[in-house]
Amino acid sequence: MPAASSERSIISIFRTAEKADAVVLIAECNEYRALDLVRLKRSMKGSVFVDLRNVYKPNEVIQKGFSYTGVGTAEEAGEEDQ
């Protein structure tokens, strides 16, 4: 993807998330792998981050102020048992 197009995609991601209660990551596109989580959180009303592709490490997202939910990870299963 050309750089200008990629930059527009990232800007669009943040605009889409403005005042959202939650973000749900459903694709493994490269643009989503290195999101500025602080900027994303700042633009949102809520703090729910649902990662259906397990792109992010839970601790990384939680440290940025999100409530993180991944799908089918061993780490999550261990947390539920505690």
N, C-alpha and C positions, 0 to 999 in steps of 0.2 A: 504494500500500500504506500503510495507517495506520502512524503512527510506532511504536506499541507492537508491532505485528506485525513491522515491519522490525527493531526492536531485538531481538526474540526470534530472528529469523532470523540476525542477526549472532552472537548468543551461541551459537546452535546450530552455526554454522560453526566456532567455536573449540572447542566441545566435541567435535565430530566429528573435528577434527584432533588432539586430544590423543593424544600418544604415537604418532602416525603417522610412518611412515618417509618418506612422500611425500604431496603434495597435487596433485591433478590438477584443473585448472579447465576445465570442459567447457561452461559456459554463460556468456552475456554479461549476466547479470542485474545491475542497478545495485548490489545489495548486495555484489557481488564486485569492483566497480571501485575501491573505496576501502578495501580491507582494511587493517587495522593489521598490516603485515607483521612488525614487531618482535614484537608480541603473538602472531601466528600462529607464528612461528619458535620463540618461547619455549615454546609449548605442545606442540610436536612433538618426537619423538625424533630423527627424521632431518632432512634439510635439502633434499630434492628438491622442486622446484616445476615442474610441467609445465603449461604454459599453452596449451591446445589452441585457444583463441580469440584469442590475441595481444592480450589486454587490457592487459597490463603491459609496460613497457619493460624489456628484459633487464637493463640496468645498475641500474635501480631495485631489482629483486629481488635481484640479486647483491650489491649494497651492503648489503642487510639480512641477508646470511649464507646465502643459498640457492644451490643449484646449479640454474640455470635452463635449461629446455628449452622452446622455442617451436616452432611448426610452420610450415614454409614461409616463413620470413621471409628477406629478402635479407641482413639483418645476420648471421644464422646461417650462410648460405652463404659469406659472406666470411670468417667466422671459421674454417670448416673448411678453406678453401684455404690458410690460413697455416701 
